[in-house]
Amino acid sequence: MRAGWWGFLFLFISSIGNAQEWPKQKPIQIIVGFAPGSTTDIVARLVQPKLTEALGQTVVVENRPGAGGNVAAQAVKRAAADGYTILAVSVAFAVNPSLYANAGYEASDFVAVALGPSTPNIITVNPAVPAKNLAELIELAKKQPLSYASSGIGTTTHLSMERIKMATKVDITHVPYQPAQAVGAAVAGHTQISSTSLPPAVPQVKAGRVRAIAVTSAQRSPALPDVPTVNEQGFTDFDDLTWIGFFVPAGTPPAVVTRLNAEIGRAFEAPDTHERLAQQGLEWKRNTPAEFATFLRSEIVKWAKAVKESGAKAD
């Protein structure tokens, strides 16, 4: 019993020592679950130089796309719990354990560090489509075949549109695309409709290449204030967001998690970062690791229900 107590004390003191040494030992790696140019990648690269400056340590970004963020999550899960490996991933982190037969991780494999910025999903149509709002789009879908592009199977952009389909009992064919290409499908007329996160759609909407029908957040987006929400158009309980989160492996010292949360928060509060986020249609508010963990639990339940009801499967 006594030997066990001393062992525990040794591990406790060692963890304090490691936390005190961090981040002096080696460069910090942010592993991004998606390709360069994705919203997650953009956000990670906004944070990276701010962390480098604040921590006095080199911070590098590495993209490991694949399986909707699962490849990156599995890599960070296997990393040492020492604060030198950070996962930057989207809301897919909360969806994938329900969507995949084996995502290769559970939320309990990680510590939630900071909830980054979020953006509504947006439904847009090719200008040739006569519908000007959701009601007209649904009526059109009842009369003729329509298809919609999303940012991929099981993404919130896919599941948001499936929720609308189930509520209205219409059949609109889903065509999955890579996130950066989905809005382009509606621009080119390959699909009549596109359901994507806001950032890639904003410039296309402003240029008149697609018409915005609705945003899926509870409130309108400051980036496109004239576009009504889904809830304003006869639906309820829609607050579907694409958000970015930062995680570290379970067991990472609490002092390291607290410091990372504080510095990531300062990075987002910087005026230049705030301006860049606004340009992308992204919004952020400060949060603690505990607040993020609570939010994450609710998101996992919400999207598990949506996956089950829609029948979506990724493998």
N, C-alpha and C positions, 0 to 999 in steps of 0.2 A: 504493500500500500504506500509505504514511505517512498520507495523507489519510483512508483508511478507518479507521485506528487512532484518529486524533483524533476522528473522527465517533463511534466507539464510546465513547470516553472521555467525550465531551460528553453522550451519551445516558445513560451510567452516572451521571455527576455530576448530571444533571437529575433522574433517578429518585430519587437520594438526597435532593435538594432537595425534590421533591414529597412524599416520605415524611415528611420533617421538618416540612413545612408542614401536612400532614394531621393533624388534621381541622379546621383553622382556617378553611378557605376558604369552605365552604358547608354547608348541612344534608346529613345522610346519609339516604339513602332505603333502606328495606327493602321490596322488592317481594315480595309473598306470592302464591304460585301458585294460591291457592284463595280461596273466598268468606269473608266475615266469619262467625265462629262455627265454622269448621272447626278441626281440631286444629292445623294449621299456623299458622293465624291466631292462635289462642289463645297458642301458644308465642312467636310473633313479638312479640305485644303484651305478653307478660311480660318479654321482653328489652328492648324499646324504651325504657322509662323508665330502666332501669339503665344502658344505653349512653349515653343523654343525660346522665345525671349523671356517669358516669365519664369521658366524652370531652370534656365541656364544650361540646358542640355539639348542636344540635337534631337529633333522629332521628325521622323520620316513617315510618309504615307505610302502604303503598298496596297494595290488593288488585287483582290482575289475573288473575281466574280465566279458565279456558278451556283446552280441549284437554288436560285432565289435568295442568295445570302448564306445558304447552309455551309458552303465550302469555307467561307471566312469564319463563321461561327465555330465550326469544328476545329479549325486551326487555333483559334484563341482559347477554346475550351482546353486544348492540350498544352497550352503555354504555361510557363511558370507563373504562379500567383504572386508576382513581385512588383507589379505596377509598370512594367516595361512593355507590355503588350496590351493594346486597347482595341476593342472592336467598335467600328462605326458601321451601323446597319440601320435599315429602315424598319417600318412597322411590320415588314415581313418576318422579323424576329418573333413577333407575337402570333403570327398566322401559321407559320410553317410547321410547328409541332402537330397541328391538327390537319394540315393540308397534305403532308407527306406521310407515307407509311412508316418511314424512319428518317426523320430530319437530322439525326445524329447528335442532338443536344436537347436539353430541357432548360427552361428559364433558371432552374435551381443551380445550373452549372456556372452561373455568372452572378456578379454583383452589378446592380444598376447604378451607374455613376451619375449620369446627367441626361435629362431629356433635352434634346436639341430643338431646333425649329421645326415647325409643322406647316403644312399647306393643305387646303382642301383638295379634293378631287374635283374635276370639272368635266361636264358633259358638253361636247361641242358637235356641230354638224357641218358638213360641206355646205357652202352657200346655195347650192342648187336645191337643197332639201327645203321644202316650203314651210316646215314647222318652225315656229318662233318661240315655243315654250314646251314644257314637258307634256302637257295635256294634248297639244297638237301632235307631238312626236309619237305619243302612245296611240292616238287615233290613226295616224299614218301607218304605224306598225301593224295595226289590225287589218289594214286594207292591202298592204303590199309587203313583200319580203324586204327586210332591212338587216344590216349587219353592223357591228360595232367593233372597233379596235380597242384593246386595253393594253396595259403595260405588262401583261403576262398572266398566265393561269394562277389563280389564288392570290394575286395582288389585291389590294383594297380597291383599285380602280376596276378590276373585274368583279369583285364581290359587291361593290356599291351598285353597279348596273344590274347585277343579278337580283339584288334586293328589290330594285324598282320593277324588274320583270315579274318577280314573284307576286309583288303587291298588286300589279295591274293585270296579271295573267296574260301577258303578251309574249310572243316568241320572237326574239331578235338574236340572230346568229352571232356568237362570240368568235372573234379572230384575234388570238394573242400575238403581240409584237414585243420587241425589245422596248424598254421604257422610252428611250430617246427617239424612237421611230413611230410610236403609236399615233401621235397627233398628226404626223405626216400622212398616215393612211387616209384620214378624212380630208386633209388638204388636197391630196391627189385624187380623191374619189374612189380609192380602192374599197373603202367602206363608207357608208353614209354618215356614220356616227363615230365619235372617239370618246373614250372615257380614260382620262389620264390625270396625273397630278398637275397642279397649276403651273409650275415654272415653265415647262416646255410649251404650254399652250398660250401663255400670255402674249408673246410677240406675234403669234399667228392670229390671235383674236384681234389684237390692235391693228394688224395689217389687213384685216378683213378676209383672210384666207379661210377662216372658219368662223361660224357664228356660235357664241356661247349660249347655252340653254339653261344650265343650272350649276351651282356649286354645291358640294355635299356637306359642307360645314354647317353648324348651327347658326352662325352669323355670316353675313356677306363678307367677301374678302376686300380689304382696302386696295388690293392690286387691280380688281375689276369691280368697283362698287356698284355698277349698274346691273350686274348679273344676279338674279334672285337665287335664293337657296332652294334646295329640293323641298324643304319643309314649308316654304312660302307657297309652294305650288300643289298643296293638298296632301302632302305626306307627313309622317310624324317620326320622331326619334332618329333623325338623320344627323349625325355629327361624325362623318367618316373622314378621317384625316390621313395623309401620308406624313409620318413623323420620322425624325432621325434620332437615334439614341446611341449613347456611348456606354460600353460595358467593359468589365475586366473579369478575369477568371475568379470563380468562387475561392475564398480564402485569402484574397488580397488584403493586406493590412488596412484597417479602417482609416488610419491617419492618411494613407496614400489616397484612398477613395475620396476623403474629405478635401484634400488638397487639389486633386484632379477636378472635382466638382467646382471648386471655387475658381480655378484658373480657366476652365472651360466657360464658366459663367462670365468671367471678365472678358474673355475673348468675344463673346456674343454681344456684350454691352458696349464694346468699342464702337465709336461713331462710324468708322469706315466699314466695319463688319455689319453693323445695323443697316447701313445704306445698301450694301450688297444684298443682304437678305431681303430687304423691301423690294429691290429690283427684281428678285426672283419670285416674289409673291409668298415669301416665307415669313412666319411670325414666331417670336420666341418670348418666353417670360422665365424669369429665374425660378429654379426649383432645387430641392435638396435630393440626395439619394433616396431618402425614405419616401418623399413625395413621388418620385419617379417610379419606385417599386410598387407603390399603391396603384398608380395609374396603369402600370404594366399589367398587374393582375386583372384589372377590369378589362383591358384590351384583349387579353388572352381569352377570357370568357366570352366577350362579345364576338370576336372573330371565329372562335370555335363553333359558336351557334350558327354564324353565317355560312361557314364551310359546310357544316352538316346539312343545313336546310337547302343549300344550293347544289349539293352533291359534287362540289369541286374536288378534284384529285389531281395531284401533280406527278404521280408515278403509279 
